[in-house]
Amino acid sequence: MSTTVELKFSRPNRIYRPSEPLEGKIVVKSASSISHYGIRMALKGSANLQVRGGSAGVIESFYGVVKPITILSKILEIKPSGKIVSGTTEIPFSIILRNPKEDLERFYETFHGTNISIQYLATVDIMRGYLHKSLSATVEFLIESDKADLLELPISPEMVIFYITQDTQRHPILPELKSGGFRFTGRISTQCSLLEPLRGELTVEASALPICSIDIHLLRVESILLGEKIITETSLIQTTQIADGDVFRTIALPIYVILPRLLTCPTVLAG
């Protein structure tokens, strides 16, 4: 059996806040005892552009021009040089992410976007000298906003009233709709926590044609600042159906959209 190393966090979902200790254990499985020159753990966090493959977008074309933003960079010694016995060995660790004496450290929430990614990685290395290859394992952990970074008072949902008619459409519509018309009204929250659903309601007041389906599209906006120019791309990340078929008129339909955690993040500006 070859020697393997595995990194396990104390929480199955691997979600931590900056003020909380990052805890877990390093699991080493080996058929025979091995000597090492120390066990180290590197914590890296950065916001950077990423190549998505396929046709390059506007933001992706600047890959290599915009430098990554380092959020976290730490290397700590978990165990000094010594020997690991045969079988299964578990080495616990506990690391403070944010230094309470330094208020300058700013942690952004984990985000996996189309062009921009905010990612935190933990890498453990078992150093074995020049004659042996080091044993290593890398696992991503997720960062959520610290409660101390949030407003003391809870944010009250800010509801925006909207309406949709044939006159508000910027794309071509069917002649029957253009002549007969339609009108939808409603309201939706524009400020909410990522842990809470997006709420609102929609009412079909009139429609010249039968309705097949009503869907809510969640769009993600990613921007970079290059010189004095802001480059922005918008992508669709989720579609939620709130009605199926020709619904009754003048009845309020509830809007309830659960936000995908890894694909969304709070509105942030980093740089």
HELIX and SHEET records of a PDB file:
HELIX    1   1 GLU A   60  PHE A   62  5                                   3    
HELIX    2   2 LYS A  147  ASP A  149  5                                   3    
HELIX    3   3 GLN A  166  THR A  168  5                                   3    
HELIX    4   4 PRO A  175  GLY A  180  1                                   6    
SHEET    1   A 3 THR A   4  PHE A   9  0                                        
SHEET    2   A 3 PRO A  21  SER A  30 -1                                        
SHEET    3   A 3 GLY A  87  ILE A  96 -1                                        
SHEET    1   B 5 ILE A  15  TYR A  16  0                                        
SHEET    2   B 5 LEU A 135  ILE A 143  1                                        
SHEET    3   B 5 ILE A 116  ILE A 126 -1                                        
SHEET    4   B 5 ILE A  39  LEU A  49 -1                                        
SHEET    5   B 5 ILE A  69  LYS A  79 -1                                        
SHEET    1   C 4 ILE A  15  TYR A  16  0                                        
SHEET    2   C 4 LEU A 135  ILE A 143  1                                        
SHEET    3   C 4 ILE A 116  ILE A 126 -1                                        
SHEET    4   C 4 PHE A 111  HIS A 112 -1                                        
SHEET    1   D 2 ILE A  34  HIS A  36  0                                        
SHEET    2   D 2 GLY A  82  ILE A  84 -1                                        
SHEET    1   E 4 MET A 159  THR A 165  0                                        
SHEET    2   E 4 PHE A 182  SER A 189 -1                                        
SHEET    3   E 4 LEU A 198  SER A 207 -1                                        
SHEET    4   E 4 ALA A 252  VAL A 257 -1                                        
SHEET    1   F 2 SER A 213  LEU A 226  0                                        
SHEET    2   F 2 LYS A 229  ASP A 244 -1                                        
END                                                                             
